[in-house]
Amino acid sequence: MMIINILGLLLIGLIVWWFWLYKPREVIVSEGAITVMVEDGTYQPSRIKLAAGEPATIRFMRKDASPCAGTVLFSDFDVSEELPLNQFKSIVLPAMEKGEYAFSCQMQMYRGTLLVE
């Protein structure tokens, strides 16, 4: 009985860490362009650091055949683009002010963040 309780607490701790505490590493874009892979239910990288006041180009490569992975939304910029399977798709974003901007699939199962500094 004690082992089951300990395993349960460990599982709860893992769930809390995964959903609320885990922060993926940030990728800094210094030249205005980056490639994001869409596969296995995630955007890689999912946290992208950009310079404020400069336009940015994000190249998406969709490897995931899931219908949810077929569209990427940048709701703060009213940008919605279809991502073809196994092909690069470049999306040019306008110059941004400092802040955090989310991007996701249409169901918000795939999520990412642009950190503009």
C-alpha positions as CSV (number, residue, x, y, z in Angstrom):
1,M,0.0,0.0,0.0
2,M,2.9,2.4,0.8
3,I,4.5,1.8,-2.6
4,I,1.3,2.6,-4.4
5,N,1.0,5.9,-2.4
6,I,4.6,6.8,-3.2
7,L,4.2,6.0,-6.9
8,G,1.0,8.1,-6.9
9,L,2.7,11.1,-5.4
10,L,5.6,10.8,-7.9
11,L,3.1,10.6,-10.8
12,I,1.3,13.7,-9.5
13,G,4.6,15.5,-9.2
14,L,5.5,14.6,-12.8
15,I,2.2,15.8,-14.1
16,V,2.5,19.1,-12.3
17,W,6.0,19.6,-13.6
18,W,5.1,18.7,-17.2
19,F,2.0,20.8,-17.5
20,W,2.8,23.8,-15.3
21,L,6.5,24.1,-14.5
22,Y,8.3,22.8,-17.5
23,K,9.6,25.6,-19.9
24,P,11.3,24.5,-23.1
25,R,14.6,26.1,-23.9
26,E,14.5,29.3,-25.9
27,V,16.1,29.7,-29.3
28,I,17.4,33.2,-30.1
29,V,17.0,34.4,-33.6
30,S,19.6,36.9,-34.6
31,E,19.3,36.9,-38.3
32,G,15.6,37.2,-38.8
33,A,14.8,33.6,-39.9
34,I,14.4,30.3,-38.1
35,T,13.1,26.8,-39.0
36,V,10.4,25.3,-36.8
37,M,9.7,21.5,-37.1
38,V,6.1,20.4,-36.6
39,E,6.2,16.8,-35.5
40,D,5.1,14.5,-32.7
41,G,2.5,16.9,-31.4
42,T,4.9,19.8,-30.9
43,Y,6.6,22.8,-32.5
44,Q,10.4,22.5,-32.1
45,P,11.5,25.0,-31.0
46,S,8.4,26.2,-29.3
47,R,9.9,29.3,-27.6
48,I,11.6,31.7,-30.0
49,K,13.3,34.9,-28.9
50,L,13.2,37.7,-31.5
51,A,14.5,41.3,-31.6
52,A,11.8,44.0,-31.2
53,G,11.2,46.3,-34.2
54,E,12.3,43.9,-36.9
55,P,10.3,41.7,-39.2
56,A,10.9,37.9,-38.8
57,T,10.6,35.0,-41.1
58,I,9.7,31.6,-39.6
59,R,10.0,28.5,-41.8
60,F,7.8,25.7,-40.8
61,M,8.4,22.1,-41.8
62,R,5.4,19.9,-41.1
63,K,6.3,16.2,-40.6
64,D,3.1,15.4,-38.6
65,A,0.2,14.1,-40.8
66,S,-2.3,15.0,-38.1
67,P,-5.0,17.4,-39.4
68,C,-4.4,19.6,-36.4
69,A,-0.9,20.3,-37.6
70,G,-2.1,21.6,-40.9
71,T,-2.7,25.2,-39.9
72,V,-0.6,27.6,-37.8
73,L,-2.3,30.7,-36.3
74,F,-0.6,33.9,-35.1
75,S,-3.8,35.4,-33.7
76,D,-2.1,38.7,-32.5
77,F,-1.2,39.4,-36.2
78,D,-4.3,37.9,-37.8
79,V,-2.1,35.4,-39.6
80,S,-3.5,32.0,-40.5
81,E,-1.4,29.8,-42.8
82,E,-1.8,26.2,-44.1
83,L,1.3,24.0,-43.6
84,P,1.8,21.5,-46.4
85,L,3.0,18.1,-45.4
86,N,6.8,17.5,-45.8
87,Q,7.4,20.9,-47.4
88,F,8.8,24.2,-46.1
89,K,6.4,27.1,-45.6
90,S,7.8,30.5,-44.9
91,I,5.7,33.0,-42.9
92,V,6.8,36.6,-42.7
93,L,5.8,38.4,-39.5
94,P,5.7,42.2,-39.2
95,A,8.0,44.1,-36.9
96,M,6.8,43.5,-33.4
97,E,6.8,45.5,-30.1
98,K,8.3,43.9,-27.0
99,G,6.1,41.2,-25.4
100,E,5.0,37.6,-25.7
101,Y,3.0,36.4,-28.7
102,A,1.5,33.0,-28.9
103,F,1.2,30.8,-32.0
104,S,-0.8,27.6,-32.2
105,C,-2.7,25.2,-34.4
106,Q,-6.4,25.8,-34.9
107,M,-7.3,23.6,-31.9
108,Q,-4.5,25.0,-29.7
109,M,-3.0,21.5,-29.2
110,Y,0.3,22.6,-30.7
111,R,1.6,25.7,-29.0
112,G,4.5,28.0,-29.2
113,T,5.6,31.5,-28.0
114,L,7.4,34.3,-29.6
115,L,9.4,36.3,-27.0
116,V,10.1,39.7,-28.4
117,E,12.8,41.8,-26.6
